[in-house]
Amino acid sequence: MYLAQILKQHFPSFDFSFDYPLGQKSYFKVGGKAEVFYSAKNRQEAIDLLLFCQRENIKFYVVGDLSNVVIADEGLKGLVLHLGFDELRLISAHNEELVYQADSGLKTSTLVGKVALLGASGLEGFIGVPGTVGAAIYNNAHYLDNLIGNYVKQVEVFDVKKAAIVQFTREKCEFAYEQSIFQKEPNLLIFSAYFTLKKLPLDQIKQKMQLAIKQRELTQPLNLPSSGCIFRNPKNNEHLKNLFPQFSQAKFIPAGFLIEQAGLKGVSEGDIQVSEKHAAFLLNLGHGKSADVQKLIAKVKDVILNKFGVILEEEVFYLK
């Protein structure tokens, strides 16, 4: 209870939650409780808490909507900080170009819907991406071959070590497929992102969004808890091109395709199962555990390595 006492003492107006059911709040519905949880209502609250944790050597985690994480069954010690500020602002409108600033806590789907109604095009494919803007930037989320980082002008970052808000250009973010500098630098926390979008008639934008929604409904299991695609699509190579000539021109080969070809659809550990609809998804059938997820991931990776010589890498992040 020491952490609870010290936080309440130094931040008496903050409505902390203790023994917060973090795992059950996640999309995957696996994992234990957070010792302390708080959703920062603005930047200053987040900054005050982060600097306090650094000064007092308190372990902290910064999270979005918990859509792309696997939380340890034993839960998380320390402070779990959710960035709850979620405003959207028009920064500039010149000719056919629009620049919007979206706070880290804004849901990605909400961002897409709002800018679409304002006639801004580019993000339509991300309408079904779960989670928040901050997480989408952190992951450099993708829809098919389209990366969200392609539309980023700059990112507003709080550097905990420097105790300062700094601006990162798109180049400085080091975006790559499912990668960004923020995955390598835990002291760099995303507060907002600036997106450069193009003006387009609303009916055309709506048509693009409807196509993306239909594609997800047709190909993804949306009726059971999951963390979306568990594995990154591996880089293609000559061996795979020979095995699967239909992907001979592709830079990456779908992880779900390889898992399906290996006959792993429906395989399970406990209540965690490889989806029958999209083999890159793992589903929680009811009472799955984080340990089950990790066992099944290990099993799938082992089979794919032995069968195709491919090392699959996780797209999800482990919180432990």
LINMO-V639780 format. One record per residue. PHI is phi in whole degrees, 0 to 359 (* if undefined). PSI is psi in whole degrees, 0 to 359 (999 if undefined). Layout:
BEGIN
PHI|PSI ; PHI|PSI
END
This chain:
BEGIN
*|357 ; 302|315 ; 297|316 ; 301|316 ; 295|314 ; 292|325 ; 290|317 ; 295|326 ; 293|316 ; 274|338 ; 228|66 ; 297|337 ; 271|354 ; 274|134 ; 268|74 ; 294|151 ; 248|135 ; 246|144 ; 51|49 ; 285|132 ; 286|69 ; 299|314 ; 302|318 ; 287|343 ; 274|347 ; 282|162 ; 296|328 ; 277|340 ; 60|41 ; 231|152 ; 108|169 ; 264|204 ; 265|159 ; 266|133 ; 303|311 ; 221|137 ; 231|140 ; 211|138 ; 255|110 ; 290|128 ; 278|342 ; 204|174 ; 298|320 ; 295|321 ; 300|315 ; 298|315 ; 298|314 ; 300|317 ; 290|318 ; 296|316 ; 291|325 ; 295|315 ; 299|319 ; 296|316 ; 293|322 ; 266|5 ; 58|45 ; 262|130 ; 292|137 ; 222|155 ; 232|142 ; 246|126 ; 229|161 ; 257|242 ; 265|10 ; 61|41 ; 266|340 ; 232|37 ; 228|154 ; 242|115 ; 265|136 ; 303|143 ; 300|327 ; 281|356 ; 86|187 ; 237|127 ; 274|144 ; 105|201 ; 257|128 ; 258|114 ; 254|119 ; 262|134 ; 270|104 ; 266|354 ; 285|136 ; 213|40 ; 277|156 ; 235|129 ; 229|138 ; 279|122 ; 266|317 ; 203|154 ; 218|105 ; 233|123 ; 52|245 ; 259|10 ; 246|135 ; 237|139 ; 239|123 ; 243|144 ; 253|124 ; 242|127 ; 293|155 ; 302|324 ; 277|356 ; 291|133 ; 296|138 ; 301|317 ; 296|325 ; 293|317 ; 305|309 ; 300|314 ; 296|318 ; 292|313 ; 290|331 ; 298|315 ; 295|339 ; 266|7 ; 82|24 ; 254|125 ; 248|151 ; 142|324 ; 259|8 ; 307|321 ; 295|343 ; 268|11 ; 300|328 ; 262|4 ; 287|124 ; 284|170 ; 89|195 ; 249|170 ; 300|316 ; 302|316 ; 292|322 ; 297|322 ; 290|315 ; 305|316 ; 276|345 ; 50|62 ; 306|151 ; 231|153 ; 235|114 ; 54|240 ; 262|7 ; 264|121 ; 262|138 ; 295|333 ; 299|339 ; 296|339 ; 255|2 ; 276|130 ; 270|313 ; 199|166 ; 232|132 ; 274|122 ; 234|139 ; 261|120 ; 266|108 ; 296|320 ; 296|320 ; 272|349 ; 54|45 ; 213|149 ; 273|128 ; 231|160 ; 254|130 ; 252|125 ; 291|167 ; 303|318 ; 297|321 ; 291|338 ; 288|344 ; 55|48 ; 292|137 ; 211|181 ; 303|116 ; 57|28 ; 220|152 ; 203|166 ; 297|336 ; 290|338 ; 287|336 ; 264|341 ; 237|89 ; 294|347 ; 273|359 ; 258|111 ; 246|130 ; 281|123 ; 259|327 ; 195|169 ; 223|145 ; 256|127 ; 247|133 ; 261|118 ; 233|167 ; 248|145 ; 289|139 ; 205|148 ; 303|142 ; 300|323 ; 295|325 ; 290|321 ; 297|315 ; 298|322 ; 297|317 ; 297|318 ; 295|318 ; 297|322 ; 296|318 ; 294|319 ; 296|315 ; 297|319 ; 299|317 ; 294|317 ; 297|325 ; 285|327 ; 250|344 ; 243|144 ; 279|103 ; 257|3 ; 260|356 ; 229|154 ; 300|135 ; 200|175 ; 249|28 ; 72|208 ; 295|125 ; 279|327 ; 246|145 ; 287|149 ; 289|123 ; 286|156 ; 295|141 ; 286|156 ; 211|175 ; 298|322 ; 299|314 ; 291|324 ; 296|325 ; 290|322 ; 290|320 ; 230|78 ; 298|341 ; 295|344 ; 250|22 ; 296|335 ; 260|1 ; 272|142 ; 284|324 ; 237|156 ; 244|136 ; 299|128 ; 299|320 ; 298|325 ; 296|314 ; 297|319 ; 295|320 ; 295|317 ; 297|334 ; 277|0 ; 75|30 ; 261|359 ; 301|133 ; 86|350 ; 293|144 ; 218|161 ; 228|117 ; 58|231 ; 263|15 ; 256|127 ; 228|143 ; 291|126 ; 299|141 ; 283|340 ; 269|319 ; 218|107 ; 291|348 ; 277|354 ; 264|138 ; 252|136 ; 247|146 ; 263|111 ; 280|355 ; 162|304 ; 230|38 ; 294|151 ; 246|158 ; 301|322 ; 298|322 ; 295|318 ; 301|312 ; 292|324 ; 295|317 ; 291|320 ; 301|315 ; 298|319 ; 296|313 ; 298|315 ; 298|320 ; 295|316 ; 295|315 ; 294|323 ; 295|314 ; 291|325 ; 275|322 ; 237|356 ; 70|25 ; 249|131 ; 266|109 ; 283|142 ; 243|141 ; 290|145 ; 265|338 ; 276|165 ; 242|139 ; 268|130 ; 251|118 ; 209|999
END
